Amino acid sequence: MKISTSEYITSSAKVEQCPPADRPEYAFIGRSNVGKSSLINMLTGRKKLVKVSGTPGKTITINHFLINREWYLVDLPGYGYAKRSKTERQKWNRMIRGYILKRSNLLSVFLLVDLRHEPQKADIEFIEWLGLSQIPFALVFTKEDKLNKLQVEKNLARYKNWLLEEWEELPPLYVVSSRTGKGKDELLAYIEETNQLFSS
């Protein structure tokens, strides 16, 4: 798939405010500062489609972008650390989970994980919740360019081994770098293939 057009549509504080569920939709989520904005910009080929911030917790709404006038890319607030009150974080959490559970055209959640670190508690809890809720998702390991090849293989194996302790089958796994563009073609091919499920 080649992305020729990508446009911002709207930001919603509630799932009820989202655009009509008439197109396939893919949500991107991860812990704060996992590189979500950079990845979205890399995928779409637009350097400033999503504002990149060094401050955790900048995304606070459900943000819809229309890609190729065919499908929605959704930028969700990060979870985990953010310089916000506990009440605000709980509110985001309810909004995120409500969106994921209620959005009928959501075909997959892309859960971004920083490959440099061991499985984090917040990531583990979110992965387990997606599984229990029977939500289709893929794991996207970011910041591959910060590691050497041996470290990438070692850290990826650690995640796979952890997942296989609990799961009979692994979800789709992608290793990406926003700096080098690694993983872009694979992610877009997955979306293109999954889009066909919506029309059928």
N, CA and C atoms as a LAMMPS dump frame, in Angstrom:
ITEM: TIMESTEP
0
ITEM: NUMBER OF ATOMS
600
ITEM: BOX BOUNDS ff ff ff
-5.0000000000000000e+02 5.0000000000000000e+02
-5.0000000000000000e+02 5.0000000000000000e+02
-5.0000000000000000e+02 5.0000000000000000e+02
ITEM: ATOMS id mol type element x y z
1 1 1 N 0.837 -1.203 0
2 1 2 C 0 0 0
3 1 3 C 0.872 1.253 0
4 2 1 N 0.47 2.194 -0.826
5 2 2 C 1.145 3.496 -0.838
6 2 3 C 0.159 4.529 -0.301
7 3 1 N 0.613 5.326 0.661
8 3 2 C -0.262 6.372 1.199
9 3 3 C -0.081 7.639 0.369
10 4 1 N -1.154 8.052 -0.277
11 4 2 C -1.09 9.249 -1.126
12 4 3 C -1.725 10.454 -0.45
13 5 1 N -2.741 10.214 0.394
14 5 2 C -3.36 11.331 1.12
15 5 3 C -3.576 10.957 2.58
16 6 1 N -3.359 11.91 3.453
17 6 2 C -3.62 11.728 4.886
18 6 3 C -4.072 13.07 5.447
19 7 1 N -5.253 13.088 6.017
20 7 2 C -5.776 14.359 6.512
21 7 3 C -6.392 14.208 7.906
22 8 1 N -6.142 15.216 8.715
23 8 2 C -6.739 15.256 10.053
24 8 3 C -8.241 15.502 9.914
25 9 1 N -9.035 14.71 10.643
26 9 2 C -10.496 14.861 10.579
27 9 3 C -11.046 15.506 11.842
28 10 1 N -10.801 14.905 12.998
29 10 2 C -11.384 15.45 14.225
30 10 3 C -10.728 14.861 15.465
31 11 1 N -10.9 15.55 16.597
32 11 2 C -10.476 15.052 17.905
33 11 3 C -11.716 14.913 18.777
34 12 1 N -11.846 13.775 19.432
35 12 2 C -13.051 13.48 20.219
36 12 3 C -12.695 13.163 21.664
37 13 1 N -13.477 13.709 22.578
38 13 2 C -13.284 13.414 23.998
39 13 3 C -14.098 12.189 24.425
40 14 1 N -15.071 11.793 23.581
41 14 2 C -15.911 10.622 23.861
42 14 3 C -16.066 9.818 22.579
43 15 1 N -16.28 8.515 22.732
44 15 2 C -16.451 7.66 21.557
45 15 3 C -17.678 8.073 20.75
46 16 1 N -18.69 8.605 21.416
47 16 2 C -19.916 9.035 20.729
48 16 3 C -19.663 10.208 19.776
49 17 1 N -18.561 10.93 19.979
50 17 2 C -18.244 12.08 19.134
51 17 3 C -17.398 11.71 17.915
52 18 1 N -16.98 10.443 17.821
53 18 2 C -16.132 9.997 16.708
54 18 3 C -16.907 10.036 15.391
55 19 1 N -16.199 10.072 14.267
56 19 2 C -16.871 10.073 12.959
57 19 3 C -17.712 8.804 12.771
58 20 1 N -18.641 8.807 11.812
59 20 2 C -19.434 7.602 11.549
60 20 3 C -18.535 6.388 11.304
61 21 1 N -18.966 5.245 11.804
62 21 2 C -18.142 4.024 11.717
63 21 3 C -18.337 3.341 10.367
64 22 1 N -18.047 4.075 9.292
65 22 2 C -18.333 3.579 7.946
66 22 3 C -17.084 3.181 7.162
67 23 1 N -15.931 3.218 7.826
68 23 2 C -14.673 2.844 7.172
69 23 3 C -13.84 1.995 8.13
70 24 1 N -12.929 1.174 7.606
71 24 2 C -12.042 0.431 8.492
72 24 3 C -11.205 1.392 9.331
73 25 1 N -10.862 0.952 10.53
74 25 2 C -10.18 1.843 11.474
75 25 3 C -9.087 1.082 12.224
76 26 1 N -7.965 1.764 12.453
77 26 2 C -6.827 1.174 13.159
78 26 3 C -6.362 2.167 14.221
79 27 1 N -6.237 1.698 15.439
80 27 2 C -5.865 2.58 16.547
81 27 3 C -4.42 2.328 16.963
82 28 1 N -3.691 3.403 17.225
83 28 2 C -2.303 3.329 17.675
84 28 3 C -2.237 3.795 19.125
85 29 1 N -1.645 2.96 19.97
86 29 2 C -1.576 3.283 21.394
87 29 3 C -0.293 2.708 21.99
88 30 1 N 0.16 3.299 23.078
89 30 2 C 1.344 2.802 23.78
90 30 3 C 1.619 3.671 24.977
91 31 1 N 2.63 3.288 25.746
92 31 2 C 2.995 4.115 26.893
93 31 3 C 3.502 5.469 26.401
94 32 1 N 3.399 6.457 27.275
95 32 2 C 3.862 7.806 26.935
96 32 3 C 5.324 7.765 26.477
97 33 1 N 5.609 8.52 25.41
98 33 2 C 6.967 8.641 24.846
99 33 3 C 7.496 7.357 24.209
100 34 1 N 6.595 6.509 23.71
101 34 2 C 7.028 5.275 23.05
102 34 3 C 7.397 5.522 21.588
103 35 1 N 7.079 6.727 21.091
104 35 2 C 7.411 7.063 19.706
105 35 3 C 6.218 6.957 18.768
106 36 1 N 5.026 7.111 19.331
107 36 2 C 3.787 6.943 18.552
108 36 3 C 3.646 8.011 17.464
109 37 1 N 3.826 9.255 17.822
110 37 2 C 3.678 10.344 16.846
111 37 3 C 4.69 10.206 15.716
112 38 1 N 5.924 9.877 16.067
113 38 2 C 6.969 9.714 15.043
114 38 3 C 6.631 8.564 14.098
115 39 1 N 6.087 7.483 14.653
116 39 2 C 5.721 6.336 13.819
117 39 3 C 4.592 6.693 12.852
118 40 1 N 3.574 7.388 13.345
119 40 2 C 2.452 7.782 12.486
120 40 3 C 2.947 8.694 11.356
121 41 1 N 3.813 9.631 11.693
122 41 2 C 4.369 10.528 10.671
123 41 3 C 5.19 9.745 9.64
124 42 1 N 5.952 8.742 10.112
125 42 2 C 6.754 7.923 9.203
126 42 3 C 5.862 7.108 8.272
127 43 1 N 4.81 6.516 8.822
128 43 2 C 3.91 5.684 8.009
129 43 3 C 3.224 6.496 6.915
130 44 1 N 2.809 7.71 7.265
131 44 2 C 2.054 8.535 6.313
132 44 3 C 2.949 9.366 5.402
133 45 1 N 4.242 9.43 5.729
134 45 2 C 5.151 10.241 4.925
135 45 3 C 4.954 11.722 5.138
136 46 1 N 4.329 12.07 6.275
137 46 2 C 4.09 13.493 6.602
138 46 3 C 4.839 13.818 7.889
139 47 1 N 5.849 14.64 7.816
140 47 2 C 6.692 14.912 8.981
141 47 3 C 5.948 15.57 10.133
142 48 1 N 4.893 16.313 9.812
143 48 2 C 4.205 17.07 10.864
144 48 3 C 2.708 16.777 10.914
145 49 1 N 2.299 15.596 10.423
146 49 2 C 0.873 15.243 10.517
147 49 3 C 0.458 15.209 11.984
148 50 1 N 1.303 14.577 12.803
149 50 2 C 1.087 14.538 14.252
150 50 3 C 2.258 15.243 14.903
151 51 1 N 1.967 16.137 15.83
152 51 2 C 3.029 16.89 16.493
153 51 3 C 3.809 15.977 17.428
154 52 1 N 5.133 15.957 17.245
155 52 2 C 5.997 15.14 18.097
156 52 3 C 6.4 15.959 19.311
157 53 1 N 6.228 15.361 20.493
158 53 2 C 6.551 16.077 21.729
159 53 3 C 7.46 15.233 22.604
160 54 1 N 8.364 15.901 23.305
161 54 2 C 9.215 15.201 24.274
162 54 3 C 8.543 15.092 25.622
163 55 1 N 7.371 15.684 25.75
164 55 2 C 6.65 15.668 27.025
165 55 3 C 5.604 14.565 27.019
166 56 1 N 5.659 13.639 28.006
167 56 2 C 4.653 12.581 28.046
168 56 3 C 3.25 13.141 28.252
169 57 1 N 2.27 12.452 27.699
170 57 2 C 0.873 12.795 27.982
171 57 3 C 0.323 13.953 27.18
172 58 1 N 0.895 14.23 25.998
173 58 2 C 0.409 15.358 25.193
174 58 3 C -0.909 15.036 24.492
175 59 1 N -1.063 13.783 24.041
176 59 2 C -2.309 13.395 23.372
177 59 3 C -3.363 13.106 24.428
178 60 1 N -4.479 13.842 24.4
179 60 2 C -5.513 13.64 25.426
180 60 3 C -6.89 13.374 24.828
181 61 1 N -6.943 13.221 23.502
182 61 2 C -8.226 12.955 22.838
183 61 3 C -8.055 11.798 21.848
184 62 1 N -9.188 11.334 21.299
185 62 2 C -9.191 10.321 20.236
186 62 3 C -9.085 11.076 18.917
187 63 1 N -7.953 10.942 18.226
188 63 2 C -7.688 11.759 17.039
189 63 3 C -7.79 10.925 15.765
190 64 1 N -8.707 11.319 14.891
191 64 2 C -8.946 10.6 13.639
192 64 3 C -8.247 11.254 12.456
193 65 1 N -7.56 10.426 11.657
194 65 2 C -6.944 10.863 10.41
195 65 3 C -7.469 9.954 9.301
196 66 1 N -7.891 10.543 8.198
197 66 2 C -8.406 9.776 7.067
198 66 3 C -7.267 9.523 6.076
199 67 1 N -7.018 8.245 5.809
200 67 2 C -5.902 7.851 4.952
201 67 3 C -6.423 7.361 3.599
202 68 1 N -5.878 7.931 2.527
203 68 2 C -6.269 7.564 1.162
204 68 3 C -7.787 7.63 0.949
205 69 1 N -8.456 8.413 1.773
206 69 2 C -9.924 8.545 1.738
207 69 3 C -10.624 7.181 1.885
208 70 1 N -9.886 6.203 2.46
209 70 2 C -10.41 4.84 2.557
210 70 3 C -10.53 4.33 3.985
211 71 1 N -9.571 4.684 4.846
212 71 2 C -9.565 4.135 6.205
213 71 3 C -9.058 5.162 7.207
214 72 1 N -9.435 4.92 8.47
215 72 2 C -9.048 5.837 9.541
216 72 3 C -7.84 5.311 10.318
217 73 1 N -6.911 6.196 10.534
218 73 2 C -5.822 5.967 11.479
219 73 3 C -6.172 6.775 12.719
220 74 1 N -6.163 6.128 13.88
221 74 2 C -6.582 6.793 15.109
222 74 3 C -5.418 6.862 16.093
223 75 1 N -5.114 8.066 16.521
224 75 2 C -4.06 8.318 17.501
225 75 3 C -4.722 8.435 18.878
226 76 1 N -4.437 7.454 19.743
227 76 2 C -5.029 7.427 21.09
228 76 3 C -4.052 7.968 22.13
229 77 1 N -4.563 8.483 23.248
230 77 2 C -3.671 8.938 24.322
231 77 3 C -2.795 7.804 24.829
232 78 1 N -1.58 8.137 25.241
233 78 2 C -0.694 7.138 25.83
234 78 3 C -1.142 6.787 27.24
235 79 1 N -0.708 5.621 27.685
236 79 2 C -1.011 5.242 29.071
237 79 3 C 0.304 5.188 29.852
238 80 1 N 0.195 4.978 31.163
239 80 2 C 1.405 4.971 31.984
240 80 3 C 1.719 6.372 32.466
241 81 1 N 2.997 6.673 32.599
242 81 2 C 3.425 7.939 33.192
243 81 3 C 3.001 9.139 32.362
244 82 1 N 2.439 10.109 33.029
245 82 2 C 2.195 11.425 32.432
246 82 3 C 2.014 12.406 33.58
247 83 1 N 2.454 13.632 33.384
248 83 2 C 2.356 14.631 34.457
249 83 3 C 0.932 15.163 34.534
250 84 1 N 0.025 14.275 34.863
251 84 2 C -1.388 14.612 35.025
252 84 3 C -1.87 13.995 36.32
253 85 1 N -2.995 14.472 36.811
254 85 2 C -3.525 13.945 38.067
255 85 3 C -4.026 12.52 37.859
256 86 1 N -4.144 11.793 38.966
257 86 2 C -4.648 10.416 38.915
258 86 3 C -6.071 10.398 38.35
259 87 1 N -6.862 11.408 38.71
260 87 2 C -8.246 11.501 38.217
261 87 3 C -8.274 11.637 36.702
262 88 1 N -7.39 12.483 36.163
263 88 2 C -7.317 12.67 34.708
264 88 3 C -6.891 11.389 34.013
265 89 1 N -5.889 10.702 34.599
266 89 2 C -5.408 9.465 33.984
267 89 3 C -6.493 8.394 33.986
268 90 1 N -7.269 8.329 35.061
269 90 2 C -8.375 7.366 35.125
270 90 3 C -9.442 7.699 34.073
271 91 1 N -9.676 8.995 33.87
272 91 2 C -10.648 9.451 32.867
273 91 3 C -10.195 9.03 31.466
274 92 1 N -8.892 9.232 31.161
275 92 2 C -8.351 8.806 29.866
276 92 3 C -8.509 7.31 29.695
277 93 1 N -8.194 6.574 30.772
278 93 2 C -8.253 5.12 30.717
279 93 3 C -9.659 4.645 30.364
280 94 1 N -10.665 5.246 30.988
281 94 2 C -12.064 4.89 30.696
282 94 3 C -12.41 5.246 29.247
283 95 1 N -11.926 6.416 28.788
284 95 2 C -12.201 6.857 27.424
285 95 3 C -11.566 5.896 26.414
286 96 1 N -10.309 5.529 26.636
287 96 2 C -9.589 4.636 25.725
288 96 3 C -10.267 3.271 25.652
289 97 1 N -10.561 2.697 26.817
290 97 2 C -11.15 1.356 26.84
291 97 3 C -12.575 1.365 26.302
292 98 1 N -13.311 2.443 26.578
293 98 2 C -14.66 2.576 26.035
294 98 3 C -14.629 2.64 24.521
295 99 1 N -13.687 3.411 23.988
296 99 2 C -13.532 3.522 22.534
297 99 3 C -13.217 2.149 21.927
298 100 1 N -12.236 1.456 22.489
299 100 2 C -11.809 0.165 21.932
300 100 3 C -12.934 -0.868 21.967
301 101 1 N -13.713 -0.866 23.033
302 101 2 C -14.788 -1.855 23.171
303 101 3 C -16.006 -1.529 22.311
304 102 1 N -16.278 -0.244 22.114
305 102 2 C -17.53 0.157 21.458
306 102 3 C -17.405 0.43 19.96
307 103 1 N -16.206 0.678 19.478
308 103 2 C -16.038 1.128 18.091
309 103 3 C -16.159 -0.061 17.137
310 104 1 N -17.281 -0.16 16.448
311 104 2 C -17.608 -1.353 15.655
312 104 3 C -16.722 -1.539 14.431
313 105 1 N -16.139 -0.451 13.913
314 105 2 C -15.312 -0.545 12.7
315 105 3 C -13.821 -0.655 13.003
316 106 1 N -13.47 -0.813 14.295
317 106 2 C -12.059 -0.945 14.688
318 106 3 C -11.58 -2.357 14.341
319 107 1 N -10.703 -2.455 13.358
320 107 2 C -10.249 -3.772 12.905
321 107 3 C -9.04 -4.271 13.674
322 108 1 N -8.219 -3.357 14.176
323 108 2 C -7.04 -3.789 14.926
324 108 3 C -6.475 -2.634 15.748
325 109 1 N -5.899 -2.999 16.884
326 109 2 C -5.166 -2.039 17.719
327 109 3 C -3.682 -2.317 17.534
328 110 1 N -2.922 -1.274 17.209
329 110 2 C -1.47 -1.403 17.155
330 110 3 C -0.913 -0.932 18.5
331 111 1 N -0.421 -1.885 19.282
332 111 2 C 0.112 -1.574 20.602
333 111 3 C 1.62 -1.391 20.485
334 112 1 N 2.078 -0.162 20.708
335 112 2 C 3.494 0.167 20.556
336 112 3 C 4.256 -0.114 21.849
337 113 1 N 5.395 -0.765 21.703
338 113 2 C 6.226 -1.136 22.844
339 113 3 C 7.67 -0.744 22.538
340 114 1 N 8.35 -0.1 23.485
341 114 2 C 9.754 0.291 23.326
342 114 3 C 10.621 -0.964 23.456
343 115 1 N 11.271 -1.348 22.366
344 115 2 C 12.038 -2.594 22.324
345 115 3 C 13.267 -2.559 23.232
346 116 1 N 13.66 -1.376 23.684
347 116 2 C 14.869 -1.276 24.52
348 116 3 C 14.655 -1.807 25.926
349 117 1 N 13.392 -1.92 26.338
350 117 2 C 13.109 -2.272 27.727
351 117 3 C 12.487 -3.659 27.87
352 118 1 N 12.612 -4.208 29.065
353 118 2 C 11.933 -5.459 29.393
354 118 3 C 10.427 -5.199 29.411
355 119 1 N 9.609 -6.276 29.322
356 119 2 C 8.159 -6.081 29.415
357 119 3 C 7.787 -5.257 30.654
358 120 1 N 7.083 -4.138 30.423
359 120 2 C 6.701 -3.231 31.495
360 120 3 C 5.311 -3.593 32.019
361 121 1 N 5.081 -3.319 33.29
362 121 2 C 3.811 -3.668 33.934
363 121 3 C 2.611 -3.092 33.176
364 122 1 N 2.702 -1.82 32.781
365 122 2 C 1.582 -1.173 32.08
366 122 3 C 1.301 -1.85 30.739
367 123 1 N 2.38 -2.228 30.025
368 123 2 C 2.202 -2.917 28.738
369 123 3 C 1.582 -4.299 28.944
370 124 1 N 2.096 -5.025 29.916
371 124 2 C 1.589 -6.377 30.201
372 124 3 C 0.101 -6.333 30.53
373 125 1 N -0.28 -5.398 31.381
374 125 2 C -1.694 -5.277 31.773
375 125 3 C -2.571 -4.952 30.565
376 126 1 N -2.084 -4.082 29.691
377 126 2 C -2.888 -3.689 28.528
378 126 3 C -2.997 -4.846 27.529
379 127 1 N -1.908 -5.559 27.308
380 127 2 C -1.926 -6.725 26.421
381 127 3 C -2.913 -7.766 26.943
382 128 1 N -2.868 -8.012 28.251
383 128 2 C -3.771 -9.004 28.843
384 128 3 C -5.228 -8.556 28.726
385 129 1 N -5.479 -7.257 28.901
386 129 2 C -6.852 -6.742 28.787
387 129 3 C -7.366 -6.895 27.355
388 130 1 N -6.517 -6.586 26.361
389 130 2 C -6.919 -6.75 24.964
390 130 3 C -7.273 -8.209 24.671
391 131 1 N -6.459 -9.12 25.205
392 131 2 C -6.709 -10.534 24.993
393 131 3 C -8.012 -10.988 25.63
394 132 1 N -8.224 -10.612 26.879
395 132 2 C -9.454 -10.984 27.589
396 132 3 C -10.688 -10.38 26.93
397 133 1 N -10.517 -9.186 26.351
398 133 2 C -11.638 -8.498 25.698
399 133 3 C -11.834 -8.959 24.255
400 134 1 N -10.958 -9.873 23.806
401 134 2 C -11.011 -10.426 22.438
402 134 3 C -10.938 -9.337 21.363
403 135 1 N -10.014 -8.396 21.594
404 135 2 C -9.777 -7.313 20.639
405 135 3 C -8.577 -7.696 19.768
406 136 1 N -8.729 -7.724 18.438
407 136 2 C -7.577 -8.006 17.57
408 136 3 C -6.504 -6.925 17.75
409 137 1 N -5.258 -7.36 17.916
410 137 2 C -4.181 -6.376 18.073
411 137 3 C -2.876 -6.931 17.522
412 138 1 N -1.961 -6.02 17.247
413 138 2 C -0.609 -6.362 16.817
414 138 3 C 0.362 -5.617 17.724
415 139 1 N 1.488 -6.242 18.021
416 139 2 C 2.523 -5.584 18.814
417 139 3 C 3.533 -4.949 17.864
418 140 1 N 3.804 -3.672 18.089
419 140 2 C 4.737 -2.922 17.246
420 140 3 C 5.901 -2.466 18.129
421 141 1 N 7.068 -3.04 17.902
422 141 2 C 8.244 -2.728 18.727
423 141 3 C 8.997 -1.563 18.107
424 142 1 N 9.06 -0.455 18.845
425 142 2 C 9.654 0.782 18.335
426 142 3 C 11.118 0.922 18.754
427 143 1 N 11.773 1.904 18.147
428 143 2 C 13.143 2.327 18.479
429 143 3 C 14.172 1.227 18.23
430 144 1 N 13.933 0.449 17.165
431 144 2 C 14.854 -0.618 16.781
432 144 3 C 16.24 -0.071 16.477
433 145 1 N 16.307 1.166 15.94
434 145 2 C 17.597 1.734 15.546
435 145 3 C 18.483 2.105 16.731
436 146 1 N 17.914 2.065 17.941
437 146 2 C 18.699 2.391 19.144
438 146 3 C 19.476 1.172 19.655
439 147 1 N 19.248 -0.001 19.041
440 147 2 C 19.875 -1.247 19.489
441 147 3 C 20.675 -1.873 18.363
442 148 1 N 21.651 -2.733 18.733
443 148 2 C 22.333 -3.497 17.689
444 148 3 C 21.526 -4.755 17.38
445 149 1 N 21.907 -5.455 16.341
446 149 2 C 21.125 -6.599 15.858
447 149 3 C 20.953 -7.672 16.938
448 150 1 N 22.003 -7.932 17.687
449 150 2 C 21.957 -8.951 18.739
450 150 3 C 20.975 -8.56 19.84
451 151 1 N 21.001 -7.284 20.234
452 151 2 C 20.078 -6.794 21.268
453 151 3 C 18.625 -6.873 20.802
454 152 1 N 18.381 -6.548 19.515
455 152 2 C 17.033 -6.632 18.958
456 152 3 C 16.514 -8.062 19.069
457 153 1 N 17.332 -9.021 18.625
458 153 2 C 16.93 -10.43 18.652
459 153 3 C 16.699 -10.919 20.081
460 154 1 N 17.57 -10.514 20.996
461 154 2 C 17.476 -10.938 22.4
462 154 3 C 16.207 -10.383 23.052
463 155 1 N 15.951 -9.088 22.853
464 155 2 C 14.783 -8.461 23.488
465 155 3 C 13.473 -8.951 22.879
466 156 1 N 13.492 -9.21 21.566
467 156 2 C 12.305 -9.736 20.905
468 156 3 C 12.004 -11.151 21.409
469 157 1 N 13.043 -11.951 21.566
470 157 2 C 12.877 -13.319 22.07
471 157 3 C 12.314 -13.308 23.483
472 158 1 N 12.745 -12.334 24.282
473 158 2 C 12.244 -12.217 25.661
474 158 3 C 10.735 -11.976 25.664
475 159 1 N 10.271 -11.102 24.78
476 159 2 C 8.823 -10.833 24.68
477 159 3 C 8.064 -12.055 24.187
478 160 1 N 8.61 -12.711 23.171
479 160 2 C 7.942 -13.892 22.622
480 160 3 C 7.808 -14.985 23.684
481 161 1 N 8.884 -15.193 24.431
482 161 2 C 8.855 -16.226 25.483
483 161 3 C 7.825 -15.889 26.549
484 162 1 N 7.749 -14.613 26.92
485 162 2 C 6.744 -14.207 27.918
486 162 3 C 5.335 -14.441 27.381
487 163 1 N 5.099 -14.043 26.131
488 163 2 C 3.773 -14.2 25.538
489 163 3 C 3.372 -15.672 25.453
490 164 1 N 4.326 -16.522 25.076
491 164 2 C 4.013 -17.937 24.893
492 164 3 C 3.731 -18.669 26.21
493 165 1 N 4.087 -18.035 27.324
494 165 2 C 3.731 -18.608 28.633
495 165 3 C 2.228 -18.499 28.868
496 166 1 N 1.601 -17.479 28.276
497 166 2 C 0.182 -17.204 28.516
498 166 3 C -0.704 -17.453 27.292
499 167 1 N -0.112 -17.351 26.104
500 167 2 C -0.891 -17.374 24.869
501 167 3 C -0.559 -18.615 24.049
502 168 1 N -1.587 -19.191 23.442
503 168 2 C -1.364 -20.338 22.559
504 168 3 C -0.791 -19.891 21.22
505 169 1 N -1.148 -18.674 20.822
506 169 2 C -0.711 -18.156 19.522
507 169 3 C -0.258 -16.71 19.695
508 170 1 N 0.843 -16.368 19.046
509 170 2 C 1.354 -14.999 19.148
510 170 3 C 0.545 -14.059 18.268
511 171 1 N 0.333 -12.824 18.733
512 171 2 C -0.277 -11.818 17.843
513 171 3 C 0.744 -11.425 16.78
514 172 1 N 0.332 -10.734 15.714
515 172 2 C 1.32 -10.237 14.743
516 172 3 C 2.347 -9.346 15.45
517 173 1 N 3.618 -9.518 15.109
518 173 2 C 4.703 -8.74 15.715
519 173 3 C 5.445 -7.976 14.623
520 174 1 N 5.701 -6.691 14.88
521 174 2 C 6.434 -5.868 13.915
522 174 3 C 7.532 -5.106 14.64
523 175 1 N 8.702 -5.044 14.02
524 175 2 C 9.815 -4.263 14.556
525 175 3 C 9.996 -3.059 13.641
526 176 1 N 9.94 -1.853 14.217
527 176 2 C 9.953 -0.642 13.388
528 176 3 C 10.977 0.38 13.882
529 177 1 N 11.336 1.258 12.987
530 177 2 C 12.151 2.425 13.331
531 177 3 C 11.612 3.623 12.572
532 178 1 N 11.208 4.635 13.294
533 178 2 C 10.699 5.849 12.643
534 178 3 C 11.813 6.599 11.933
535 179 1 N 13.053 6.398 12.4
536 179 2 C 14.186 7.108 11.81
537 179 3 C 14.592 6.498 10.471
538 180 1 N 14.633 5.164 10.4
539 180 2 C 15.104 4.5 9.173
540 180 3 C 13.961 4.055 8.258
541 181 1 N 12.728 4.027 8.791
542 181 2 C 11.589 3.567 7.992
543 181 3 C 11.38 2.064 8.042
544 182 1 N 12.187 1.373 8.845
545 182 2 C 12.048 -0.085 8.962
546 182 3 C 10.641 -0.445 9.44
547 183 1 N 10.052 -1.449 8.812
548 183 2 C 8.744 -1.953 9.228
549 183 3 C 7.565 -1.27 8.567
550 184 1 N 7.82 -0.174 7.857
551 184 2 C 6.726 0.589 7.243
552 184 3 C 5.938 -0.258 6.243
553 185 1 N 6.643 -0.901 5.323
554 185 2 C 5.971 -1.681 4.286
555 185 3 C 5.165 -2.835 4.884
556 186 1 N 5.728 -3.478 5.918
557 186 2 C 5.05 -4.618 6.551
558 186 3 C 3.768 -4.178 7.254
559 187 1 N 3.826 -3.061 7.961
560 187 2 C 2.636 -2.553 8.658
561 187 3 C 1.542 -2.162 7.667
562 188 1 N 1.924 -1.477 6.609
563 188 2 C 0.934 -1.042 5.624
564 188 3 C 0.353 -2.23 4.854
565 189 1 N 1.17 -3.263 4.637
566 189 2 C 0.664 -4.472 3.974
567 189 3 C -0.359 -5.171 4.858
568 190 1 N -0.105 -5.191 6.161
569 190 2 C -1.045 -5.782 7.117
570 190 3 C -2.381 -5.029 7.098
571 191 1 N -2.306 -3.698 7.07
572 191 2 C -3.528 -2.876 7.022
573 191 3 C -4.281 -3.124 5.721
574 192 1 N -3.55 -3.152 4.615
575 192 2 C -4.184 -3.368 3.313
576 192 3 C -4.923 -4.709 3.275
577 193 1 N -4.283 -5.73 3.809
578 193 2 C -4.894 -7.067 3.827
579 193 3 C -6.112 -7.102 4.746
580 194 1 N -5.987 -6.459 5.928
581 194 2 C -7.071 -6.462 6.899
582 194 3 C -8.253 -5.625 6.425
583 195 1 N -7.997 -4.581 5.645
584 195 2 C -9.077 -3.744 5.114
585 195 3 C -10.11 -4.564 4.335
586 196 1 N -9.64 -5.626 3.702
587 196 2 C -10.512 -6.458 2.902
588 196 3 C -11.574 -7.153 3.755
589 197 1 N -11.267 -7.374 5.032
590 197 2 C -12.231 -7.996 5.936
591 197 3 C -13.429 -7.082 6.163
592 198 1 N -13.179 -5.761 6.128
593 198 2 C -14.256 -4.803 6.366
594 198 3 C -15.258 -4.83 5.243
595 199 1 N -14.775 -4.823 4.015
596 199 2 C -15.682 -4.796 2.87
597 199 3 C -16.435 -6.114 2.709
598 200 1 N -15.801 -7.227 3.163
599 200 2 C -16.474 -8.528 3.022
600 200 3 C -17.44 -8.785 4.172
